Amino acid sequence: MANGNPLKKLHLRRGAGRVAQRPLDKQGAGSRILDVEAHVHEDEITRLATFGKDRPDGAGGVERGLDAKEIDIYMAANRTRAGDAARWYYPILMKGEWPVLLRIMGKGEGNDRYLSVAEVKALFVERRFPARIVARLPKL
């Protein structure tokens, strides 16, 4: 059908690109930092921070962050919080989220590698990567 199809336009206006009510929607078993309308819930970032601990930031200070084990505990708590809505494949989906952020945005090396809660907040609230990550991106 042509691009001017009114049914296609209606379908797009109703949010065909949204994740809600689709296979990738974890129905509340995820972090809940972003809702289905992409609104940020900062209280959920605060909850994320409770799963981490203070770590040396490399500049002489400390910052709150989560290592791989703490991220696993956080993801398990999210599944538990979802109760009966949780499905068997949610852990598979989750492995493509927080652990990937840890690999890309993490600070430190080896077992000391952690995901900075402040940088997670900047990613969701300000929609920006840390400058050290942007510097690694190829120039266009």
C-alpha positions in Angstrom: 0.0 0.0 0.0 1.1 3.6 -0.5 2.7 5.7 2.2 -0.5 7.8 2.3 -2.5 4.9 3.6 -4.8 6.3 6.4 -4.8 3.0 8.3 -1.0 3.0 8.4 -1.0 6.6 9.6 -3.5 5.7 12.4 -1.4 2.7 13.4 1.7 4.9 13.7 -0.1 7.6 15.6 -1.3 5.0 18.1 2.3 4.2 19.1 3.3 1.2 16.9 6.9 1.8 17.8 6.4 1.6 21.5 7.5 -1.5 23.5 4.5 -1.6 25.7 2.4 -4.7 25.4 4.9 -6.3 23.1 7.3 -9.2 23.7 10.1 -6.9 24.9 7.9 -5.3 27.5 8.8 -6.9 30.9 5.4 -5.9 32.4 7.0 -4.2 35.4 9.8 -6.8 35.9 12.4 -4.4 34.7 14.0 -1.4 36.4 10.9 0.8 35.9 13.2 3.8 35.5 11.5 4.4 32.1 7.8 3.9 31.8 6.1 2.9 28.5 5.9 6.6 27.5 9.6 7.0 28.2 9.1 9.2 31.3 11.9 8.9 33.8 11.1 7.9 37.3 14.0 9.2 39.4 12.8 7.3 42.5 13.7 4.1 40.6 17.2 5.5 40.1 17.3 6.1 43.8 16.2 2.4 44.3 19.0 1.3 41.9 21.5 3.1 44.1 20.5 1.1 47.2 21.8 -2.1 45.5 25.3 -0.6 45.1 27.9 0.8 47.4 30.3 3.7 47.5 33.4 3.3 45.5 36.6 5.3 44.9 36.0 7.4 41.8 39.7 7.7 40.7 39.7 11.4 41.4 40.1 11.1 45.1 36.4 11.1 45.9 33.7 8.4 46.1 30.6 7.7 44.1 27.8 5.2 44.3 28.0 2.3 41.8 27.0 -1.3 41.2 29.4 -4.1 40.2 28.4 -7.2 38.2 27.2 -9.1 41.3 25.2 -6.2 42.6 23.6 -5.7 39.1 22.6 -9.4 39.2 21.0 -9.0 42.6 19.2 -5.8 41.4 17.8 -7.7 38.3 16.7 -10.6 40.5 14.9 -8.2 42.9 13.2 -6.6 39.9 11.9 -10.0 38.8 10.8 -10.8 42.4 9.0 -7.5 42.6 7.1 -8.3 39.4 5.6 -11.4 41.1 3.4 -13.6 38.8 3.9 -11.1 35.9 7.5 -12.3 35.6 8.2 -14.7 32.7 10.9 -17.2 32.2 12.7 -15.2 29.5 13.0 -11.9 31.3 16.5 -12.8 32.7 17.6 -13.3 29.1 16.3 -9.8 28.1 17.8 -8.3 31.2 21.3 -9.7 30.3 21.2 -7.4 27.3 20.5 -4.3 29.4 22.4 -3.6 32.7 25.4 -5.9 32.1 25.9 -4.3 28.7 25.8 -0.8 30.3 28.4 -2.1 32.7 30.6 -3.2 29.9 30.2 0.0 27.9 30.0 2.7 30.7 31.7 0.9 33.6 34.6 2.3 35.5 37.5 0.3 36.9 38.8 -3.1 35.8 38.0 -6.7 36.4 36.1 -7.4 39.6 36.4 -3.7 40.5 34.4 -2.6 37.5 31.2 -0.8 38.4 28.4 1.2 36.9 28.2 4.7 38.2 24.7 5.6 39.5 25.3 9.3 38.7 26.2 8.4 35.1 23.1 6.2 34.8 21.0 9.2 36.0 22.7 11.4 33.4 21.9 8.8 30.7 18.2 8.6 31.6 17.4 12.2 32.8 19.8 14.3 30.6 19.9 11.7 27.8 23.7 12.0 27.5 26.6 9.7 27.8 29.6 10.6 30.0 32.2 12.7 28.2 34.7 9.8 28.5 32.4 7.6 26.5 31.6 10.2 23.9 35.4 10.7 23.4 35.7 7.1 22.4 33.1 7.4 19.7 34.3 7.8 16.1 34.1 11.3 14.7 31.6 11.7 11.9 
